[in-house]
Amino acid sequence: MYILSIKEQEDEGAYAVLNEDGDKTLYIFEEEDDAYRYAGLLEAEDYPEMSVVEVEDEVAIKTCEVYGYSYAIITPNDFVIPPRDYDSVQKNFIA
């Protein structure tokens, strides 16, 4: 599985989206190609350049559960687009 992080800041946090309740939700992509496509869409919306980071799904999910973060498994059948309105890039990252 794969998550996104700002290039050269991979140890500082992961990209997440804000859900309708304002909670951060980590996107965990099943397919590497889908993660790269989404990263490209983010960059087209003026987000910083992203890195695709391979993670163990169980570790990522357990980390979210321990820290109270939501997560979404993005399958090849899912279609996700980046949010266009954001206050700051840092608002969309979880440490």
C-alpha positions in Angstrom: 0.0 0.0 0.0 1.0 3.6 -0.6 0.6 7.0 1.0 1.7 10.5 0.0 4.1 12.9 1.6 5.8 16.1 0.6 9.0 15.3 -1.3 12.1 15.4 1.0 9.8 15.6 4.1 8.6 12.0 4.2 9.5 11.6 7.9 7.5 14.6 8.9 4.0 13.5 8.0 1.6 12.2 5.4 -0.9 13.8 3.2 -4.5 13.6 4.3 -7.8 15.2 3.2 -10.3 17.0 5.4 -13.7 15.2 5.4 -17.0 16.9 5.7 -16.6 17.0 9.5 -13.2 18.7 9.3 -11.4 15.5 10.4 -8.2 14.5 8.6 -8.5 11.3 6.6 -5.4 9.5 5.4 -5.6 8.1 1.9 -4.0 4.7 1.6 -3.7 3.6 -2.0 -3.7 -0.1 -2.9 -2.0 0.6 -6.2 1.3 2.6 -6.7 0.1 4.0 -10.0 -3.0 5.4 -8.4 -0.9 7.1 -5.8 1.3 8.7 -8.5 -1.8 9.8 -10.4 -3.3 11.5 -7.4 0.1 13.1 -6.6 0.1 14.6 -10.1 -3.4 16.0 -9.5 -2.3 17.6 -6.3 0.7 19.2 -8.0 -1.7 20.5 -10.7 -3.6 22.3 -7.9 -0.3 24.0 -6.7 0.4 21.6 -3.8 4.1 20.9 -3.3 5.8 18.0 -5.1 4.7 14.7 -3.5 6.5 11.5 -2.8 4.8 8.1 -3.0 5.8 6.1 0.1 5.2 2.4 0.3 3.8 1.3 3.7 2.6 -1.8 5.4 -1.2 -1.6 5.4 -1.5 -3.0 8.9 1.0 -0.5 10.3 -0.6 2.5 8.6 -4.1 1.5 9.8 -3.0 0.7 13.3 -1.2 4.1 13.5 -4.4 5.9 12.4 -6.4 4.0 15.1 -3.9 4.8 17.8 -3.8 8.5 17.1 -7.5 8.8 16.3 -7.1 9.6 12.6 -9.6 8.5 9.9 -8.3 6.6 6.9 -9.7 5.5 3.6 -8.4 2.6 1.5 -8.3 3.8 -2.1 -8.9 0.8 -4.5 -8.3 0.8 -8.2 -12.1 1.1 -8.6 -12.2 4.4 -6.6 -12.1 7.8 -8.2 -10.7 10.5 -5.9 -9.9 14.1 -6.8 -8.0 16.6 -4.6 -9.8 19.3 -2.8 -9.4 22.7 -4.5 -10.1 24.9 -1.5 -7.6 24.6 1.3 -6.3 27.2 3.8 -2.8 25.9 3.8 -0.9 22.9 2.7 0.1 22.0 6.3 -3.5 21.7 7.2 -3.7 18.7 5.0 -0.9 16.7 6.7 -0.8 14.4 9.7 2.3 13.8 11.7 
